[in-house]
Amino acid sequence: MKRIALTGNLGSGKSTVGRMLEDLGGVVIDADRIIHSFYKKGHPVLSEVVDLLGEEILDEEGNGDRKKIASVVFRDPEKLRGLEEITHRALYEELERIYAGLPEDSIVFVEAALLIEKGTYKNYDRTVVVYAPYEVCRDRALRKGMSEEEFESRWRFQMSPEEKVKVADYVIDNSGGLEETRRQVREVFESIRRDP
């Protein structure tokens, strides 16, 4: 089994590239989606998060409200660290469970934003960075409904795209058209497949 880190900045198009990799036969695991599932009412991880951040992060149904959680932790680095410790430990347990259920010859891409910042990209066989410059990322995020303030507060916690590219084994430049991105994705996938 090949385990590949798939990362890039907010608005770079990681999910778009992930869908293209799935079309080629890759298995793509969205780490954010797994973490979001921890915020469901009754999940043991959510009770740890509430202990750390307080009841005000819950919505009316008792689920963790991601916007409320973000507004608390992006103002307080200490709380952000605590939240990451809780969710990342649970995430790695869940990833191991998923790996165990996959065929041995799978090429698995774990999609997450902060793999390089946290140093966890070193746990993977290869690192693929989806690149787009700041202006492109910002425009995409705002078009999807994110506020400028929200974008900037999250962007500050990320390394610049240009820095991420320096540690990548493969770079997919997603600042142009979809067809050009698809061509690069095919090349990268084939290269990983052939890699010993």
C-alpha positions in Angstrom: 0.0 0.0 0.0 1.3 3.5 -0.9 0.3 6.2 1.5 0.5 9.7 -0.1 0.1 13.1 1.6 -2.1 15.4 -0.5 -1.9 19.0 0.7 -2.1 22.6 -0.4 -3.4 25.9 1.0 -7.0 26.9 1.6 -8.5 27.5 -1.8 -5.8 25.7 -3.8 -8.1 23.0 -5.1 -7.1 20.0 -3.1 -10.6 18.5 -3.3 -10.8 19.0 -7.0 -7.5 17.2 -7.4 -8.7 14.5 -5.0 -11.7 13.8 -7.2 -9.5 13.5 -10.3 -7.2 11.0 -8.4 -10.3 9.0 -7.5 -11.3 8.9 -11.1 -7.9 7.3 -11.9 -8.3 4.6 -9.2 -6.7 6.3 -6.2 -8.3 6.1 -2.7 -8.8 9.6 -1.3 -9.4 10.1 2.4 -10.5 13.6 3.4 -9.0 14.2 6.8 -11.2 17.3 7.4 -14.3 15.3 6.7 -13.3 12.7 9.3 -12.6 15.4 11.8 -16.0 17.0 11.1 -17.6 13.6 11.9 -16.1 13.9 15.4 -18.3 16.9 16.1 -21.6 15.0 16.0 -23.6 14.9 19.2 -22.6 11.9 21.4 -19.2 11.4 19.8 -16.6 10.9 22.5 -14.2 13.3 20.8 -16.8 16.1 20.9 -17.1 15.8 24.7 -13.3 16.3 24.9 -13.6 19.3 22.7 -16.4 20.8 24.9 -14.2 20.2 28.0 -11.5 22.3 26.3 -13.5 25.0 24.5 -16.8 25.2 26.5 -20.5 24.6 25.7 -20.7 27.8 23.5 -19.3 25.9 20.6 -22.4 23.7 20.4 -25.3 24.3 18.1 -29.0 24.0 19.1 -29.0 20.2 18.4 -25.9 19.7 20.6 -23.4 19.1 17.7 -20.1 21.0 17.5 -20.6 24.1 15.3 -17.4 24.3 13.1 -17.7 28.1 12.7 -18.0 28.7 16.4 -15.1 26.3 17.0 -13.0 28.2 14.4 -13.8 31.6 15.9 -12.6 30.4 19.3 -9.4 28.6 18.3 -8.2 31.0 15.6 -8.1 33.7 18.3 -6.2 31.6 20.9 -3.1 29.6 19.8 -3.2 27.6 23.0 -6.7 26.4 22.4 -5.9 25.6 18.8 -3.0 23.4 19.9 -5.3 21.6 22.4 -8.0 21.1 19.8 -5.4 19.7 17.3 -4.0 17.3 19.9 -7.5 15.9 20.5 -8.7 15.6 16.9 -5.4 14.5 15.4 -5.0 11.6 17.8 -8.5 10.4 16.9 -7.9 11.0 13.2 -4.8 8.8 13.2 -6.7 6.0 14.9 -9.5 6.3 12.3 -6.9 6.3 9.4 -5.3 3.1 10.7 -8.8 1.5 10.8 -9.5 2.6 7.2 -6.1 1.4 5.9 -6.7 -2.0 7.5 -9.9 -2.4 5.4 -8.3 -1.6 2.0 -6.6 -3.9 -0.5 -2.8 -4.2 -0.1 -2.1 -2.7 -3.6 -4.1 0.5 -2.9 -2.7 4.0 -3.6 -4.1 6.1 -0.7 -4.1 9.9 -0.7 -4.8 11.5 2.6 -6.0 15.1 1.9 -5.3 17.6 4.6 -4.3 21.3 4.8 -1.6 21.4 7.5 0.5 18.2 6.8 3.6 20.2 6.1 3.2 22.8 8.9 2.7 19.9 11.4 5.5 17.8 10.0 3.2 14.8 9.6 3.9 14.7 5.8 7.0 12.7 6.9 4.7 9.8 7.9 3.8 9.3 4.2 5.6 7.7 1.3 5.4 10.8 -0.9 4.0 14.3 -0.7 1.9 15.9 -3.4 1.3 19.7 -3.1 -1.5 21.3 -4.9 -0.2 24.8 -5.7 -2.1 28.0 -6.4 -0.9 31.6 -5.5 -2.4 33.6 -2.7 -4.7 35.7 -5.0 -6.2 32.7 -6.7 -6.8 30.9 -3.4 -8.4 34.0 -1.9 -10.7 34.5 -4.9 -11.8 30.9 -4.8 -12.5 31.0 -1.0 -14.5 34.2 -1.3 -16.5 32.9 -4.2 -17.4 29.9 -2.0 -18.9 32.2 0.6 -16.0 32.6 3.0 -15.6 36.1 4.4 -12.4 38.0 3.9 -11.7 38.0 7.6 -12.3 34.3 7.9 -10.0 33.6 5.0 -7.2 35.8 6.3 -7.4 34.3 9.9 -7.0 30.8 8.5 -4.4 31.7 5.9 -2.1 33.1 8.7 -1.9 29.6 10.1 -0.6 28.2 6.8 2.9 28.2 5.3 3.0 30.1 2.0 2.3 27.9 -1.1 5.8 28.8 -2.3 7.3 27.3 0.9 5.2 24.1 0.7 6.4 23.4 -2.9 10.0 23.2 -1.6 9.2 20.0 0.4 7.0 18.4 -2.2 7.8 15.2 -4.1 5.2 16.3 -6.7 3.6 19.6 -7.4 0.3 20.1 -9.2 -0.1 23.7 -10.4 -3.8 24.3 -10.1 -3.8 28.0 -11.0 -4.9 27.5 -14.6 -7.6 25.6 -16.3 -9.1 22.2 -15.3 -7.8 20.4 -18.3 -4.2 21.4 -17.5 -4.7 20.3 -13.9 -6.1 17.0 -15.0 -3.1 16.4 -17.3 -0.7 17.0 -14.3 -2.8 14.8 -12.0 -2.6 11.9 -14.6 1.2 12.3 -14.8 1.7 12.4 -11.0 -0.6 9.4 -10.5 1.2 7.3 -13.1 4.6 8.3 -11.6 3.5 7.2 -8.1 2.0 4.0 -9.5 5.4 3.1 -11.2 7.4 4.1 -8.1 8.9 1.2 -6.3 
